[in-house]
Amino acid sequence: MEKLDRLPPSQQQEVLDYIEFLIYKNQPRKTIWDKIDEIVKEVPEEVWDELPTDGAQEHDHYLYHYLYGTPKKGL
């Protein structure tokens, strides 16, 4: 600490920045799946209820309907 006190303020700040970097670097990292899970938990249940359940089967319908306003085929 004595050595640190003898440094000019700008170098003290550099030392502090480096220490904070080391602390950040050694923090456990979240996986992409953890981040997705956090985002999904923020979506209200009523929003999930409004999503189509056949999204994969009706991909073209949803794509064209929402982009171009075309009706669903076969109706």
PyMOL Python script that loads the backbone (N, CA, C, O; Angstrom):
from pymol import cmd

cmd.read_pdbstr("""\
ATOM      1  N   MET A   1       0.817  -1.186   0.000  1.00  0.00           N
ATOM      2  CA  MET A   1       0.000   0.000   0.000  1.00  0.00           C
ATOM      3  C   MET A   1       0.870   1.262   0.000  1.00  0.00           C
ATOM      4  O   MET A   1       0.507   2.282  -0.587  1.00  0.00           O
ATOM      5  N   GLU A   2       2.027   1.171   0.672  1.00  0.00           N
ATOM      6  CA  GLU A   2       2.905   2.337   0.693  1.00  0.00           C
ATOM      7  C   GLU A   2       3.385   2.683  -0.711  1.00  0.00           C
ATOM      8  O   GLU A   2       3.457   3.852  -1.090  1.00  0.00           O
ATOM      9  N   LYS A   3       3.708   1.651  -1.467  1.00  0.00           N
ATOM     10  CA  LYS A   3       4.161   1.881  -2.839  1.00  0.00           C
ATOM     11  C   LYS A   3       3.042   2.511  -3.658  1.00  0.00           C
ATOM     12  O   LYS A   3       3.283   3.403  -4.472  1.00  0.00           O
ATOM     13  N   LEU A   4       1.852   2.055  -3.444  1.00  0.00           N
ATOM     14  CA  LEU A   4       0.698   2.595  -4.166  1.00  0.00           C
ATOM     15  C   LEU A   4       0.480   4.070  -3.813  1.00  0.00           C
ATOM     16  O   LEU A   4       0.171   4.883  -4.684  1.00  0.00           O
ATOM     17  N   ASP A   5       0.642   4.400  -2.554  1.00  0.00           N
ATOM     18  CA  ASP A   5       0.473   5.786  -2.108  1.00  0.00           C
ATOM     19  C   ASP A   5       1.506   6.728  -2.720  1.00  0.00           C
ATOM     20  O   ASP A   5       1.256   7.925  -2.867  1.00  0.00           O
ATOM     21  N   ARG A   6       2.654   6.187  -3.072  1.00  0.00           N
ATOM     22  CA  ARG A   6       3.700   7.030  -3.652  1.00  0.00           C
ATOM     23  C   ARG A   6       3.483   7.310  -5.134  1.00  0.00           C
ATOM     24  O   ARG A   6       4.108   8.206  -5.702  1.00  0.00           O
ATOM     25  N   LEU A   7       2.613   6.557  -5.745  1.00  0.00           N
ATOM     26  CA  LEU A   7       2.340   6.773  -7.171  1.00  0.00           C
ATOM     27  C   LEU A   7       1.509   8.035  -7.373  1.00  0.00           C
ATOM     28  O   LEU A   7       0.729   8.421  -6.502  1.00  0.00           O
ATOM     29  N   PRO A   8       1.683   8.677  -8.533  1.00  0.00           N
ATOM     30  CA  PRO A   8       0.813   9.819  -8.835  1.00  0.00           C
ATOM     31  C   PRO A   8      -0.623   9.331  -9.045  1.00  0.00           C
ATOM     32  O   PRO A   8      -0.835   8.162  -9.367  1.00  0.00           O
ATOM     33  N   PRO A   9      -1.609  10.214  -8.865  1.00  0.00           N
ATOM     34  CA  PRO A   9      -3.018   9.802  -8.971  1.00  0.00           C
ATOM     35  C   PRO A   9      -3.369   9.088 -10.282  1.00  0.00           C
ATOM     36  O   PRO A   9      -4.167   8.151 -10.274  1.00  0.00           O
ATOM     37  N   SER A  10      -2.798   9.510 -11.381  1.00  0.00           N
ATOM     38  CA  SER A  10      -3.128   8.863 -12.656  1.00  0.00           C
ATOM     39  C   SER A  10      -2.676   7.405 -12.666  1.00  0.00           C
ATOM     40  O   SER A  10      -3.383   6.545 -13.191  1.00  0.00           O
ATOM     41  N   GLN A  11      -1.506   7.116 -12.091  1.00  0.00           N
ATOM     42  CA  GLN A  11      -1.039   5.734 -12.034  1.00  0.00           C
ATOM     43  C   GLN A  11      -1.809   4.931 -10.989  1.00  0.00           C
ATOM     44  O   GLN A  11      -2.018   3.731 -11.166  1.00  0.00           O
ATOM     45  N   GLN A  12      -2.224   5.562  -9.927  1.00  0.00           N
ATOM     46  CA  GLN A  12      -3.082   4.880  -8.953  1.00  0.00           C
ATOM     47  C   GLN A  12      -4.374   4.438  -9.629  1.00  0.00           C
ATOM     48  O   GLN A  12      -4.873   3.342  -9.375  1.00  0.00           O
ATOM     49  N   GLN A  13      -4.911   5.296 -10.489  1.00  0.00           N
ATOM     50  CA  GLN A  13      -6.137   4.952 -11.201  1.00  0.00           C
ATOM     51  C   GLN A  13      -5.901   3.772 -12.142  1.00  0.00           C
ATOM     52  O   GLN A  13      -6.761   2.901 -12.274  1.00  0.00           O
ATOM     53  N   GLU A  14      -4.742   3.741 -12.792  1.00  0.00           N
ATOM     54  CA  GLU A  14      -4.414   2.615 -13.673  1.00  0.00           C
ATOM     55  C   GLU A  14      -4.360   1.309 -12.892  1.00  0.00           C
ATOM     56  O   GLU A  14      -4.847   0.278 -13.354  1.00  0.00           O
ATOM     57  N   VAL A  15      -3.758   1.364 -11.694  1.00  0.00           N
ATOM     58  CA  VAL A  15      -3.688   0.170 -10.841  1.00  0.00           C
ATOM     59  C   VAL A  15      -5.094  -0.265 -10.442  1.00  0.00           C
ATOM     60  O   VAL A  15      -5.414  -1.453 -10.485  1.00  0.00           O
ATOM     61  N   LEU A  16      -5.921   0.678 -10.058  1.00  0.00           N
ATOM     62  CA  LEU A  16      -7.302   0.372  -9.685  1.00  0.00           C
ATOM     63  C   LEU A  16      -8.064  -0.234 -10.864  1.00  0.00           C
ATOM     64  O   LEU A  16      -8.790  -1.214 -10.698  1.00  0.00           O
ATOM     65  N   ASP A  17      -7.901   0.344 -12.046  1.00  0.00           N
ATOM     66  CA  ASP A  17      -8.557  -0.197 -13.243  1.00  0.00           C
ATOM     67  C   ASP A  17      -8.116  -1.631 -13.498  1.00  0.00           C
ATOM     68  O   ASP A  17      -8.934  -2.486 -13.840  1.00  0.00           O
ATOM     69  N   TYR A  18      -6.829  -1.893 -13.333  1.00  0.00           N
ATOM     70  CA  TYR A  18      -6.317  -3.244 -13.557  1.00  0.00           C
ATOM     71  C   TYR A  18      -6.892  -4.221 -12.535  1.00  0.00           C
ATOM     72  O   TYR A  18      -7.272  -5.336 -12.890  1.00  0.00           O
ATOM     73  N   ILE A  19      -6.959  -3.818 -11.289  1.00  0.00           N
ATOM     74  CA  ILE A  19      -7.542  -4.673 -10.246  1.00  0.00           C
ATOM     75  C   ILE A  19      -9.008  -4.968 -10.557  1.00  0.00           C
ATOM     76  O   ILE A  19      -9.455  -6.106 -10.417  1.00  0.00           O
ATOM     77  N   GLU A  20      -9.748  -3.956 -10.974  1.00  0.00           N
ATOM     78  CA  GLU A  20     -11.159  -4.174 -11.330  1.00  0.00           C
ATOM     79  C   GLU A  20     -11.283  -5.105 -12.527  1.00  0.00           C
ATOM     80  O   GLU A  20     -12.196  -5.928 -12.582  1.00  0.00           O
ATOM     81  N   PHE A  21     -10.365  -4.979 -13.491  1.00  0.00           N
ATOM     82  CA  PHE A  21     -10.360  -5.888 -14.636  1.00  0.00           C
ATOM     83  C   PHE A  21     -10.138  -7.330 -14.179  1.00  0.00           C
ATOM     84  O   PHE A  21     -10.828  -8.241 -14.637  1.00  0.00           O
ATOM     85  N   LEU A  22      -9.182  -7.537 -13.281  1.00  0.00           N
ATOM     86  CA  LEU A  22      -8.908  -8.887 -12.785  1.00  0.00           C
ATOM     87  C   LEU A  22     -10.114  -9.472 -12.062  1.00  0.00           C
ATOM     88  O   LEU A  22     -10.416 -10.656 -12.211  1.00  0.00           O
ATOM     89  N   ILE A  23     -10.799  -8.651 -11.285  1.00  0.00           N
ATOM     90  CA  ILE A  23     -11.997  -9.109 -10.580  1.00  0.00           C
ATOM     91  C   ILE A  23     -13.063  -9.511 -11.596  1.00  0.00           C
ATOM     92  O   ILE A  23     -13.673 -10.573 -11.475  1.00  0.00           O
ATOM     93  N   TYR A  24     -13.286  -8.659 -12.599  1.00  0.00           N
ATOM     94  CA  TYR A  24     -14.285  -8.952 -13.637  1.00  0.00           C
ATOM     95  C   TYR A  24     -13.921 -10.213 -14.405  1.00  0.00           C
ATOM     96  O   TYR A  24     -14.777 -11.056 -14.669  1.00  0.00           O
ATOM     97  N   LYS A  25     -12.648 -10.338 -14.762  1.00  0.00           N
ATOM     98  CA  LYS A  25     -12.178 -11.477 -15.558  1.00  0.00           C
ATOM     99  C   LYS A  25     -12.399 -12.803 -14.840  1.00  0.00           C
ATOM    100  O   LYS A  25     -12.642 -13.825 -15.481  1.00  0.00           O
ATOM    101  N   ASN A  26     -12.319 -12.789 -13.540  1.00  0.00           N
ATOM    102  CA  ASN A  26     -12.443 -14.028 -12.771  1.00  0.00           C
ATOM    103  C   ASN A  26     -13.869 -14.322 -12.318  1.00  0.00           C
ATOM    104  O   ASN A  26     -14.102 -15.310 -11.623  1.00  0.00           O
ATOM    105  N   GLN A  27     -14.816 -13.489 -12.698  1.00  0.00           N
ATOM    106  CA  GLN A  27     -16.226 -13.740 -12.380  1.00  0.00           C
ATOM    107  C   GLN A  27     -16.726 -14.914 -13.228  1.00  0.00           C
ATOM    108  O   GLN A  27     -16.309 -15.062 -14.377  1.00  0.00           O
ATOM    109  N   PRO A  28     -17.600 -15.736 -12.688  1.00  0.00           N
ATOM    110  CA  PRO A  28     -18.180 -16.799 -13.515  1.00  0.00           C
ATOM    111  C   PRO A  28     -19.004 -16.174 -14.646  1.00  0.00           C
ATOM    112  O   PRO A  28     -19.752 -15.222 -14.426  1.00  0.00           O
ATOM    113  N   ARG A  29     -18.862 -16.701 -15.812  1.00  0.00           N
ATOM    114  CA  ARG A  29     -19.561 -16.175 -16.981  1.00  0.00           C
ATOM    115  C   ARG A  29     -20.878 -16.922 -17.188  1.00  0.00           C
ATOM    116  O   ARG A  29     -20.965 -18.131 -16.974  1.00  0.00           O
ATOM    117  N   LYS A  30     -21.891 -16.181 -17.605  1.00  0.00           N
ATOM    118  CA  LYS A  30     -23.170 -16.801 -17.929  1.00  0.00           C
ATOM    119  C   LYS A  30     -23.096 -17.346 -19.349  1.00  0.00           C
ATOM    120  O   LYS A  30     -22.498 -16.739 -20.237  1.00  0.00           O
ATOM    121  N   THR A  31     -23.712 -18.495 -19.538  1.00  0.00           N
ATOM    122  CA  THR A  31     -23.787 -19.049 -20.889  1.00  0.00           C
ATOM    123  C   THR A  31     -24.884 -18.317 -21.660  1.00  0.00           C
ATOM    124  O   THR A  31     -25.700 -17.605 -21.074  1.00  0.00           O
ATOM    125  N   ILE A  32     -24.892 -18.497 -22.946  1.00  0.00           N
ATOM    126  CA  ILE A  32     -25.940 -17.888 -23.769  1.00  0.00           C
ATOM    127  C   ILE A  32     -27.306 -18.417 -23.341  1.00  0.00           C
ATOM    128  O   ILE A  32     -28.302 -17.697 -23.401  1.00  0.00           O
ATOM    129  N   TRP A  33     -27.349 -19.674 -22.909  1.00  0.00           N
ATOM    130  CA  TRP A  33     -28.624 -20.272 -22.487  1.00  0.00           C
ATOM    131  C   TRP A  33     -29.112 -19.647 -21.186  1.00  0.00           C
ATOM    132  O   TRP A  33     -30.317 -19.484 -20.992  1.00  0.00           O
ATOM    133  N   ASP A  34     -28.192 -19.295 -20.297  1.00  0.00           N
ATOM    134  CA  ASP A  34     -28.576 -18.587 -19.062  1.00  0.00           C
ATOM    135  C   ASP A  34     -29.176 -17.224 -19.400  1.00  0.00           C
ATOM    136  O   ASP A  34     -30.181 -16.817 -18.817  1.00  0.00           O
ATOM    137  N   LYS A  35     -28.552 -16.524 -20.344  1.00  0.00           N
ATOM    138  CA  LYS A  35     -29.042 -15.206 -20.736  1.00  0.00           C
ATOM    139  C   LYS A  35     -30.416 -15.304 -21.401  1.00  0.00           C
ATOM    140  O   LYS A  35     -31.302 -14.492 -21.136  1.00  0.00           O
ATOM    141  N   ILE A  36     -30.583 -16.307 -22.270  1.00  0.00           N
ATOM    142  CA  ILE A  36     -31.887 -16.512 -22.923  1.00  0.00           C
ATOM    143  C   ILE A  36     -32.947 -16.822 -21.876  1.00  0.00           C
ATOM    144  O   ILE A  36     -34.057 -16.294 -21.935  1.00  0.00           O
ATOM    145  N   ASP A  37     -32.605 -17.679 -20.917  1.00  0.00           N
ATOM    146  CA  ASP A  37     -33.544 -18.039 -19.855  1.00  0.00           C
ATOM    147  C   ASP A  37     -33.986 -16.807 -19.068  1.00  0.00           C
ATOM    148  O   ASP A  37     -35.161 -16.687 -18.724  1.00  0.00           O
ATOM    149  N   GLU A  38     -33.062 -15.893 -18.780  1.00  0.00           N
ATOM    150  CA  GLU A  38     -33.413 -14.659 -18.069  1.00  0.00           C
ATOM    151  C   GLU A  38     -34.385 -13.813 -18.877  1.00  0.00           C
ATOM    152  O   GLU A  38     -35.336 -13.256 -18.329  1.00  0.00           O
ATOM    153  N   ILE A  39     -34.147 -13.719 -20.172  1.00  0.00           N
ATOM    154  CA  ILE A  39     -35.014 -12.919 -21.041  1.00  0.00           C
ATOM    155  C   ILE A  39     -36.400 -13.551 -21.125  1.00  0.00           C
ATOM    156  O   ILE A  39     -37.409 -12.850 -21.037  1.00  0.00           O
ATOM    157  N   VAL A  40     -36.453 -14.861 -21.295  1.00  0.00           N
ATOM    158  CA  VAL A  40     -37.731 -15.572 -21.415  1.00  0.00           C
ATOM    159  C   VAL A  40     -38.568 -15.391 -20.149  1.00  0.00           C
ATOM    160  O   VAL A  40     -39.790 -15.262 -20.229  1.00  0.00           O
ATOM    161  N   LYS A  41     -37.927 -15.380 -18.992  1.00  0.00           N
ATOM    162  CA  LYS A  41     -38.653 -15.217 -17.732  1.00  0.00           C
ATOM    163  C   LYS A  41     -39.300 -13.841 -17.608  1.00  0.00           C
ATOM    164  O   LYS A  41     -40.250 -13.669 -16.845  1.00  0.00           O
ATOM    165  N   GLU A  42     -38.789 -12.856 -18.358  1.00  0.00           N
ATOM    166  CA  GLU A  42     -39.344 -11.504 -18.302  1.00  0.00           C
ATOM    167  C   GLU A  42     -40.599 -11.342 -19.157  1.00  0.00           C
ATOM    168  O   GLU A  42     -41.315 -10.350 -19.022  1.00  0.00           O
ATOM    169  N   VAL A  43     -40.868 -12.306 -20.033  1.00  0.00           N
ATOM    170  CA  VAL A  43     -42.027 -12.213 -20.920  1.00  0.00           C
ATOM    171  C   VAL A  43     -43.273 -12.630 -20.141  1.00  0.00           C
ATOM    172  O   VAL A  43     -43.313 -13.725 -19.581  1.00  0.00           O
ATOM    173  N   PRO A  44     -44.288 -11.770 -20.100  1.00  0.00           N
ATOM    174  CA  PRO A  44     -45.515 -12.112 -19.369  1.00  0.00           C
ATOM    175  C   PRO A  44     -46.213 -13.344 -19.965  1.00  0.00           C
ATOM    176  O   PRO A  44     -46.140 -13.593 -21.168  1.00  0.00           O
ATOM    177  N   GLU A  45     -46.878 -14.093 -19.112  1.00  0.00           N
ATOM    178  CA  GLU A  45     -47.552 -15.325 -19.529  1.00  0.00           C
ATOM    179  C   GLU A  45     -48.577 -15.067 -20.633  1.00  0.00           C
ATOM    180  O   GLU A  45     -48.720 -15.882 -21.545  1.00  0.00           O
ATOM    181  N   GLU A  46     -49.297 -13.931 -20.559  1.00  0.00           N
ATOM    182  CA  GLU A  46     -50.311 -13.655 -21.588  1.00  0.00           C
ATOM    183  C   GLU A  46     -49.692 -13.453 -22.976  1.00  0.00           C
ATOM    184  O   GLU A  46     -50.350 -13.693 -23.989  1.00  0.00           O
ATOM    185  N   VAL A  47     -48.454 -13.022 -23.023  1.00  0.00           N
ATOM    186  CA  VAL A  47     -47.770 -12.886 -24.321  1.00  0.00           C
ATOM    187  C   VAL A  47     -47.488 -14.272 -24.889  1.00  0.00           C
ATOM    188  O   VAL A  47     -47.686 -14.508 -26.081  1.00  0.00           O
ATOM    189  N   TRP A  48     -47.025 -15.193 -24.037  1.00  0.00           N
ATOM    190  CA  TRP A  48     -46.783 -16.561 -24.505  1.00  0.00           C
ATOM    191  C   TRP A  48     -48.078 -17.197 -24.996  1.00  0.00           C
ATOM    192  O   TRP A  48     -48.073 -17.951 -25.970  1.00  0.00           O
ATOM    193  N   ASP A  49     -49.193 -16.893 -24.321  1.00  0.00           N
ATOM    194  CA  ASP A  49     -50.479 -17.473 -24.706  1.00  0.00           C
ATOM    195  C   ASP A  49     -50.935 -17.004 -26.078  1.00  0.00           C
ATOM    196  O   ASP A  49     -51.687 -17.711 -26.748  1.00  0.00           O
ATOM    197  N   GLU A  50     -50.497 -15.828 -26.509  1.00  0.00           N
ATOM    198  CA  GLU A  50     -50.904 -15.292 -27.809  1.00  0.00           C
ATOM    199  C   GLU A  50     -50.055 -15.797 -28.969  1.00  0.00           C
ATOM    200  O   GLU A  50     -50.435 -15.630 -30.128  1.00  0.00           O
ATOM    201  N   LEU A  51     -48.918 -16.409 -28.677  1.00  0.00           N
ATOM    202  CA  LEU A  51     -48.052 -16.900 -29.750  1.00  0.00           C
ATOM    203  C   LEU A  51     -48.678 -18.112 -30.427  1.00  0.00           C
ATOM    204  O   LEU A  51     -49.321 -18.931 -29.770  1.00  0.00           O
ATOM    205  N   PRO A  52     -48.494 -18.228 -31.739  1.00  0.00           N
ATOM    206  CA  PRO A  52     -49.048 -19.384 -32.452  1.00  0.00           C
ATOM    207  C   PRO A  52     -48.350 -20.667 -32.012  1.00  0.00           C
ATOM    208  O   PRO A  52     -47.138 -20.694 -31.798  1.00  0.00           O
ATOM    209  N   THR A  53     -49.139 -21.724 -31.882  1.00  0.00           N
ATOM    210  CA  THR A  53     -48.561 -23.005 -31.475  1.00  0.00           C
ATOM    211  C   THR A  53     -48.071 -23.801 -32.666  1.00  0.00           C
ATOM    212  O   THR A  53     -47.316 -24.759 -32.501  1.00  0.00           O
ATOM    213  N   ASP A  54     -48.489 -23.419 -33.868  1.00  0.00           N
ATOM    214  CA  ASP A  54     -48.071 -24.138 -35.073  1.00  0.00           C
ATOM    215  C   ASP A  54     -47.090 -23.311 -35.899  1.00  0.00           C
ATOM    216  O   ASP A  54     -47.085 -23.389 -37.127  1.00  0.00           O
ATOM    217  N   GLY A  55     -46.268 -22.526 -35.228  1.00  0.00           N
ATOM    218  CA  GLY A  55     -45.357 -21.607 -35.908  1.00  0.00           C
ATOM    219  C   GLY A  55     -44.459 -22.260 -36.931  1.00  0.00           C
ATOM    220  O   GLY A  55     -44.220 -21.683 -37.992  1.00  0.00           O
ATOM    221  N   ALA A  56     -43.951 -23.455 -36.643  1.00  0.00           N
ATOM    222  CA  ALA A  56     -43.060 -24.118 -37.589  1.00  0.00           C
ATOM    223  C   ALA A  56     -43.838 -24.602 -38.808  1.00  0.00           C
ATOM    224  O   ALA A  56     -43.370 -24.454 -39.937  1.00  0.00           O
ATOM    225  N   GLN A  57     -45.025 -25.180 -38.593  1.00  0.00           N
ATOM    226  CA  GLN A  57     -45.831 -25.672 -39.711  1.00  0.00           C
ATOM    227  C   GLN A  57     -46.332 -24.530 -40.576  1.00  0.00           C
ATOM    228  O   GLN A  57     -46.391 -24.654 -41.799  1.00  0.00           O
ATOM    229  N   GLU A  58     -46.683 -23.451 -39.970  1.00  0.00           N
ATOM    230  CA  GLU A  58     -47.294 -22.327 -40.678  1.00  0.00           C
ATOM    231  C   GLU A  58     -46.315 -21.164 -40.874  1.00  0.00           C
ATOM    232  O   GLU A  58     -46.721 -20.004 -40.949  1.00  0.00           O
ATOM    233  N   HIS A  59     -45.049 -21.486 -40.954  1.00  0.00           N
ATOM    234  CA  HIS A  59     -44.021 -20.454 -41.085  1.00  0.00           C
ATOM    235  C   HIS A  59     -44.324 -19.486 -42.229  1.00  0.00           C
ATOM    236  O   HIS A  59     -44.290 -18.270 -42.045  1.00  0.00           O
ATOM    237  N   ASP A  60     -44.621 -20.033 -43.410  1.00  0.00           N
ATOM    238  CA  ASP A  60     -44.867 -19.167 -44.565  1.00  0.00           C
ATOM    239  C   ASP A  60     -46.071 -18.260 -44.345  1.00  0.00           C
ATOM    240  O   ASP A  60     -46.050 -17.087 -44.720  1.00  0.00           O
ATOM    241  N   HIS A  61     -47.124 -18.810 -43.731  1.00  0.00           N
ATOM    242  CA  HIS A  61     -48.316 -18.002 -43.481  1.00  0.00           C
ATOM    243  C   HIS A  61     -47.971 -16.808 -42.592  1.00  0.00           C
ATOM    244  O   HIS A  61     -48.311 -15.670 -42.914  1.00  0.00           O
ATOM    245  N   TYR A  62     -47.299 -17.071 -41.476  1.00  0.00           N
ATOM    246  CA  TYR A  62     -46.996 -15.986 -40.554  1.00  0.00           C
ATOM    247  C   TYR A  62     -46.044 -14.972 -41.182  1.00  0.00           C
ATOM    248  O   TYR A  62     -46.184 -13.765 -40.987  1.00  0.00           O
ATOM    249  N   LEU A  63     -45.083 -15.481 -41.932  1.00  0.00           N
ATOM    250  CA  LEU A  63     -44.133 -14.595 -42.595  1.00  0.00           C
ATOM    251  C   LEU A  63     -44.852 -13.690 -43.583  1.00  0.00           C
ATOM    252  O   LEU A  63     -44.722 -12.467 -43.519  1.00  0.00           O
ATOM    253  N   TYR A  64     -45.610 -14.287 -44.498  1.00  0.00           N
ATOM    254  CA  TYR A  64     -46.267 -13.486 -45.530  1.00  0.00           C
ATOM    255  C   TYR A  64     -47.416 -12.658 -44.979  1.00  0.00           C
ATOM    256  O   TYR A  64     -47.639 -11.532 -45.424  1.00  0.00           O
ATOM    257  N   HIS A  65     -48.149 -13.206 -44.013  1.00  0.00           N
ATOM    258  CA  HIS A  65     -49.275 -12.463 -43.446  1.00  0.00           C
ATOM    259  C   HIS A  65     -48.789 -11.203 -42.731  1.00  0.00           C
ATOM    260  O   HIS A  65     -49.327 -10.115 -42.938  1.00  0.00           O
ATOM    261  N   TYR A  66     -47.785 -11.358 -41.902  1.00  0.00           N
ATOM    262  CA  TYR A  66     -47.328 -10.209 -41.131  1.00  0.00           C
ATOM    263  C   TYR A  66     -46.478  -9.246 -41.948  1.00  0.00           C
ATOM    264  O   TYR A  66     -46.450  -8.048 -41.663  1.00  0.00           O
ATOM    265  N   LEU A  67     -45.786  -9.760 -42.962  1.00  0.00           N
ATOM    266  CA  LEU A  67     -44.986  -8.865 -43.798  1.00  0.00           C
ATOM    267  C   LEU A  67     -45.821  -8.215 -44.888  1.00  0.00           C
ATOM    268  O   LEU A  67     -45.706  -7.016 -45.142  1.00  0.00           O
ATOM    269  N   TYR A  68     -46.680  -9.033 -45.543  1.00  0.00           N
ATOM    270  CA  TYR A  68     -47.385  -8.539 -46.726  1.00  0.00           C
ATOM    271  C   TYR A  68     -48.900  -8.489 -46.581  1.00  0.00           C
ATOM    272  O   TYR A  68     -49.586  -7.965 -47.458  1.00  0.00           O
ATOM    273  N   GLY A  69     -49.428  -9.025 -45.489  1.00  0.00           N
ATOM    274  CA  GLY A  69     -50.865  -8.981 -45.273  1.00  0.00           C
ATOM    275  C   GLY A  69     -51.650  -9.988 -46.115  1.00  0.00           C
ATOM    276  O   GLY A  69     -52.859  -9.839 -46.295  1.00  0.00           O
ATOM    277  N   THR A  70     -50.971 -11.007 -46.626  1.00  0.00           N
ATOM    278  CA  THR A  70     -51.670 -12.006 -47.456  1.00  0.00           C
ATOM    279  C   THR A  70     -52.418 -12.994 -46.580  1.00  0.00           C
ATOM    280  O   THR A  70     -51.965 -13.305 -45.478  1.00  0.00           O
ATOM    281  N   PRO A  71     -53.558 -13.495 -47.050  1.00  0.00           N
ATOM    282  CA  PRO A  71     -54.326 -14.461 -46.255  1.00  0.00           C
ATOM    283  C   PRO A  71     -53.646 -15.830 -46.232  1.00  0.00           C
ATOM    284  O   PRO A  71     -52.785 -16.132 -47.059  1.00  0.00           O
ATOM    285  N   LYS A  72     -54.056 -16.646 -45.262  1.00  0.00           N
ATOM    286  CA  LYS A  72     -53.528 -17.993 -45.126  1.00  0.00           C
ATOM    287  C   LYS A  72     -54.012 -18.830 -46.293  1.00  0.00           C
ATOM    288  O   LYS A  72     -55.181 -18.743 -46.670  1.00  0.00           O
ATOM    289  N   LYS A  73     -53.134 -19.644 -46.874  1.00  0.00           N
ATOM    290  CA  LYS A  73     -53.517 -20.512 -47.987  1.00  0.00           C
ATOM    291  C   LYS A  73     -54.489 -21.573 -47.499  1.00  0.00           C
ATOM    292  O   LYS A  73     -54.401 -22.037 -46.362  1.00  0.00           O
ATOM    293  N   GLY A  74     -55.401 -21.947 -48.356  1.00  0.00           N
ATOM    294  CA  GLY A  74     -56.334 -22.999 -48.036  1.00  0.00           C
ATOM    295  C   GLY A  74     -57.575 -22.520 -47.291  1.00  0.00           C
ATOM    296  O   GLY A  74     -58.390 -23.342 -46.871  1.00  0.00           O
ATOM    297  N   LEU A  75     -57.735 -21.223 -47.119  1.00  0.00           N
ATOM    298  CA  LEU A  75     -58.922 -20.710 -46.433  1.00  0.00           C
ATOM    299  C   LEU A  75     -59.967 -20.331 -47.438  1.00  0.00           C
ATOM    300  O   LEU A  75     -61.047 -19.875 -47.063  1.00  0.00           O
TER     301      LEU A  75
END
""", "prot")
cmd.dss("prot")
cmd.show_as("cartoon", "prot")
cmd.util.cbc("prot")
cmd.orient("prot")
